[in-house]
Structures are given as structure tokens and as C-alpha cells.
């Protein structure tokens, strides 16, 4: 995943067979991982991912890092570090209104 809230850089999260837990201190991004998984599984409402608009779910930048203009979550089956089944990715791009000077349609 990359670009989801606190994850500016690509990050790989292994979800193994059985039960996987995400544990860490407050503010480390646990819920951001869950939101990336929800997006990958088809969630399209920013409100259900603790935002008002999709832009709220994408990394907004810091004093030392620029903001991202997209986020992406991917899933692939790996065995011993090798991709054994096709990877599926769900990009998140903010939706922009066309300028009013353009004709509709």
C-alpha cells in the first residue's frame, strides 16, 4: 500500500493464513492499514474511512514530505517472497470537477 494517510512511502503488510493482528502504539497507523484493506475490498465512501472526501484519506504531506496525489492498495499471493498469483491493485485518485468553461458531456 502507498499513500494512505500516514503511509507516504510504499509499505508491505503481510497477512498470513489464519488470524493476523495489527498491534502498535496510538498514532502509528493501525487503522490506516484497515482502511487500505477496506478500499481494496471495494469500499468507496470516504466517510467510512474516517474522511469527508477521498482527499482526506490520501497522504496530505508534512513539513519535510510533499503530499501524494493518489493512494493505492494491492493484494498478491506470495510464497517465500515470490509472487505466485497475480497481484490486484485498487488505485485511489481524487475526483475533480471539470472546469465550468468546458462543455458538459
N, C-alpha and C positions, 0 to 999 in steps of 0.2 A: 504494500500500500504506500501511497505517497500523497502528500498534500492535504490530508485530513486533519484539520485543526492544528494540533501540536506537532504533527509529523511532516515537517518540511521536506526532509530527505526520504528517499525510498527506504522502507523498513520491511523486513520479512518476519512474519509471525507464524510459527509452526503450530498447526492444530492437528494433533495426533489422533489416532483411533481411540475411542473411549471418551473420557471426560478431560477437557482442557480447562484450566483455571487461569485467570489473569489476575495477578496479585502485585500490588505496589502501593507506594505512599500516595496520599492525596495530591492531585495535580499532575500525576505522571503520564496520563493519557489512557488509562484503562477503558473509560467509556468511549474514547475516540476509536479504539480498536473495535469495540462492539458496533459503533456507528458505521465504520467502514464495512464490516461484515453485513450489516443490515442493508447498506447500499448495494453491495454485491448480490444479495439475495432478492433485490427488487424494490426496496424502499425508495420512494421518490419524494416524500414530504420532508422538507427541511425542518418543519415543526417537530416531527417525530425523531429528529436527530439534534434536538436542542438548539435550533436556529429559527430565525424568521424567514430567511431566504437562503438559497443554496450558497451564496457568497459567504454566509456566516459559518458554513461547515468547512470551507476551504481555508488553508493556512493564510492568515492575514498579515504576516510579517512581524519583524521585531526591529529594534534599533540596529542590529547587525545583519539581519537577513531580510531580503526582499520578499514580498508576498508572492504567492503562487496564483496562477490564473486557472488552475484546474486541480482536481484530485482524482485519484484512481485506485481502485481495489481490484486485485486479481486473485484467482484461485487456480492452482495446478496440483496435480498429484505427483509428489516427488518420492523417490526411494533412493536412499543413500546419496542424497544431494543431486540426483539426476531426474529431470522431468520425464515421467513415464506416461502421462496422459496430457492431452492438450490443455494449455492454460486458457482460462476465460477471464477477460478483463471488463470492468464496468467503469468507463471514464465519467467524471462529473464535470461538466462545463457550465458556467453560469449562463443563464438565458438572457439575451439582450433584446431590448425593444428596438425595432428598426427606426432610424431617424424619421421624423414626421415629413421630411421633404421627399421621401421615397414613396412611389405609388404602392398602394396595398395590393397584395395578391401576387 
